[in-house]
């Protein structure tokens, strides 16, 4: 799996708002040798940005944003 695919998987995991999915994706990325800073910046933060956009558009509500942030 390429880095870009891994970052997409991390982002999707955050958007899912499921902590166990996020943890599994992070562990998978770490296992592939991706640096923690890249995991956060290009995967998790990108997912949170998308959650913010979805919230602004009314597609997600505050509880979803809080669950995503908690994950």
C-alpha positions in Angstrom: 0.0 0.0 0.0 1.4 3.4 -1.0 1.8 6.3 1.5 -1.1 8.2 -0.2 -3.4 5.2 0.2 -2.4 4.9 3.8 -3.1 8.6 4.5 -6.5 8.2 2.8 -7.2 5.2 5.1 -6.2 7.3 8.2 -8.4 10.2 7.0 -11.3 7.9 6.4 -10.8 6.3 9.8 -11.1 9.7 11.5 -14.2 10.5 9.4 -15.8 7.3 10.6 -15.7 8.6 14.2 -14.7 5.1 15.4 -11.8 5.0 17.8 -10.9 1.3 17.2 -10.8 1.9 13.4 -8.4 4.9 14.0 -6.1 2.9 16.3 -6.0 0.1 13.8 -5.1 2.5 10.9 -2.4 4.2 13.0 -0.8 0.9 14.0 -0.9 -0.2 10.3 0.8 3.0 9.2 3.4 2.7 12.0 4.0 -0.9 10.8 4.7 0.4 7.3 7.4 2.7 8.7 5.5 6.0 8.2 6.8 8.7 10.6 4.5 9.7 13.4 4.5 13.4 12.2 3.3 12.3 8.8 0.6 10.1 10.3 -0.7 13.1 12.2 -0.3 15.8 9.5 -1.2 14.0 6.3 -3.6 11.4 7.7 -5.3 12.3 10.9 -5.3 16.1 10.5 -6.6 15.8 7.0 -9.5 13.7 8.3 -10.3 16.3 10.9 -10.3 19.0 8.3 -12.8 17.0 6.3 -14.9 16.5 9.4 -14.9 20.3 9.9 -16.0 20.9 6.3 -18.8 18.3 6.7 -19.9 20.0 9.9 -20.0 23.5 8.2 -22.1 22.0 5.4 -24.6 20.5 7.9 -23.7 16.9 7.0 -22.3 16.1 10.5 -23.4 17.4 13.8 -21.4 18.4 16.9 -21.5 14.9 18.5 -19.9 13.5 15.4 -17.2 16.1 15.5 -16.5 15.4 19.2 -16.4 11.6 18.5 -13.9 12.2 15.6 -11.8 14.4 17.8 -11.8 11.8 20.6 -10.8 9.1 18.2 
